[in-house]
């Protein structure tokens, strides 16, 4: 639910296809920080994401007006 809210708030006006990456953080060499924003804790990756750390790529669907939809 939080992902959909954030995407609709910040990215709804951007056209094109979006995907959600599922990342195995133990395989990253970049720093991962869990940071608070709007009372919630979010992971932020500071640096490159190694392709081998990506364990799944999932389409992030939208409705015709561009709003992101739940996908799981």
N, C-alpha and C positions, 0 to 999 in steps of 0.2 A: 504494500500500500504506500509506503514512504517513497519508494522509487518512482511510482507513478505520479505522486504529488510533486516531487522535485522536478521530474521531467516536464510535467505540464507547466510548472511555474517558470522554469528557466529556458526550456528548449522547444516549446510548442510552436513558436513562430519560425523555427528553422526547418526548411524543407529537406526532404531526402529520407532515406531509410536509416533507421537506428537499430543497433543490436545491443544486447546485454552480454558482457563477458563475465563468465564465472572463472575466478582466478584462484589458484592454489598459492596462497601467500608464502608458504614455506619454500617455494621454488623461485621467489623473486630475489634479486640482488639489490633492488631499490628499497629504500626505507618505506615502511607502512606506518602511518600515524592514525590513531583513532581520535578524532577531534569532535568537539561538541559544536553543533549549530542548531539554533531553534529548539534547544532542549533535547536534541537527539544526538546520538553518537554515530559518526560516519567515518568509514575508512578512506584515507587519501594516500595515494601512492606518489612518492616524490622521486621520480626518475622513470627510466624506461621499463616497459613490461616485456619480459622475455616471452617469446611465443610458446615455449614449453610450459609456462605457468598457466596458460589459458586452457582450461579443461572443458569448456563448453561455450558455444556461441549461440544465442537465442534471439530470434527476431523480436523486436519490440513493436507490437502492432499499434496502429492508430485508427481512429474512426475518420470518416470523410472530412470532418472539420479540423482534423489535425491533432485532436486530443489523444494522448497515449492511453492505452488500455492495459488492464492486468493481463498477464500472459501465463501465469503458472496455475 
